[in-house]
Amino acid sequence: MVLKKNETLRKDDLFDSSSLMNPLSFNTPGLLFPAISLLMLAYTNRF
């Protein structure tokens, strides 16, 4: 981001909606939790 002369930095410039509501941040726990729980199930099933 390049600021021109006499241009102030607004709060909207720092936090835009695309970086705030990243869909990957919602998908990551939904994919990680089943994967880890299946790995733990497979590991504990050996004993």
C-alpha positions as CSV (number, residue, x, y, z in Angstrom):
1,M,0.0,0.0,0.0
2,V,1.5,3.3,-1.1
3,L,0.4,6.5,0.5
4,K,0.3,9.7,-1.5
5,K,1.3,13.1,-0.1
6,N,-1.0,14.4,2.6
7,E,-3.0,11.2,2.6
8,T,-3.9,9.8,6.0
9,L,-4.2,6.2,6.9
10,R,-7.8,5.2,7.7
11,K,-8.9,2.3,9.8
12,D,-10.7,0.9,6.7
13,D,-7.4,0.7,4.8
14,L,-5.7,-1.4,7.5
15,F,-8.6,-3.8,8.1
16,D,-10.5,-4.6,4.9
17,S,-13.3,-7.1,4.9
18,S,-11.4,-9.6,2.7
19,S,-8.6,-10.2,5.2
20,L,-11.0,-10.1,8.2
21,M,-13.4,-12.7,7.0
22,N,-11.1,-15.1,5.3
23,P,-13.0,-18.3,4.5
24,L,-9.8,-20.3,5.1
25,S,-10.0,-19.4,8.8
26,F,-13.4,-21.0,9.0
27,N,-12.5,-24.1,7.0
28,T,-9.2,-24.9,8.7
29,P,-10.6,-26.0,12.1
30,G,-13.4,-27.9,10.4
31,L,-10.8,-29.9,8.4
32,L,-8.2,-30.2,11.1
33,F,-10.5,-31.5,13.9
34,P,-11.8,-34.6,12.0
35,A,-8.3,-35.4,10.7
36,I,-6.7,-35.3,14.1
37,S,-9.5,-37.2,15.7
38,L,-9.3,-39.9,13.1
39,L,-5.6,-40.2,13.6
40,M,-6.1,-40.5,17.4
41,L,-8.7,-43.1,16.9
42,A,-6.5,-45.1,14.6
43,Y,-3.6,-44.8,17.0
44,T,-5.6,-45.8,20.1
45,N,-7.2,-48.7,18.2
46,R,-3.8,-50.5,18.0
47,F,-3.8,-51.2,21.7
